[in-house]
Amino acid sequence: MTNFDIELVGKIGSMALIDKENGQMNYNTIARISRELKPGYVWITSGATEIGRLDYLLRNGCELKGDSQDCKTDYSAQGQTVLMNAYRQFIDPKYSVRQILVENHHFNDEEKREYLKRLLLRCPKQNAIPIINYNDPLSPDEIAKVEIEALRKKGQKAVHLSDNDETASQVASILKCKNLLIYTSTVGIYANPKDETSLIREISGKDAYELIENISEAQKACEGTSRAGSNGAGAKLEYIKGPASNGTNVFIASPKYSIKSILSGEAPCTRIFIK
């Protein structure tokens, strides 16, 4: 049986953390999830930019004006503090909480990958929960693209973290991770995206090769995205191929279900694994 260093890498997206009706953070969701987090879990969170925008609007009565990238940067910097304060508020006070902001180069440089791995593996031993987010304020899209292109021109294979689904999958690949949970806007992956009764509850294979074949087959049914700027179900399945082929159990699920109920098989979701 495979020995795992980390029990869970989990990720939640921006839309699950926003209460659109009231124009604020969804405290019910973040409180419920935070209370389940514990040492041995690594948590990747989106939401800083939109939460920062809502916080700025609340405090100033208007939104920022000017260059869109500058506004995104400023919102993200503001939202990081609000987001981390919310996690700290609801995570069990006996646990430490550590914020880790990552960029593309942390996954494209072997020394930095190893440094990040050691940092994350120290957390369970020190009774700490790492909360990871992409460092949007200091690594805007245009700069990231230039850095990635420079690496590719040198003939290097480069990871470009297009969203936190990919960040979570990269983190899960760095670590010996037992479970990878991707919270998304749907209950899982559907054979027919227009039919909610067509949920694919299991994608599996007798070995890594057969598993990848079956994941690729499921990708053929994926179409569209839940919102502008997101990469959709097909991209999620592409990202998780690495950790899944290494023996990690992958769950794609809705944040309306608890982590415990998903890992135990009680909640409906898509589970991806080697038999």
Buried (B, 14 or more C-beta within 10 A) or exposed (E): EEEBBBBBBBBBBBBBBBEEEEEBBBBEBBBBBBEBBBBBBBBBBBBBBBBBBBBBBEEEEEEBEEEEEEBBBBBBBBBBBBBBEBBBEBBEEEBBBBBBBBBBBBBBBEEBBEEBBEEBBEBBEEEBBBBBBBBBBEBBEEEBEEBBEEBEEEEEEBBBBBBBBBBBBBBBBBBBBBBBBBBBBBBBBBEEBEEEEEBBEEBBBEEBEEBBEBBEEBBEBBEEBBEEEBBBBBBBBBBBBBBBBBBBBBBBBBBEBBBEEBBEEEBBBBBBBBE
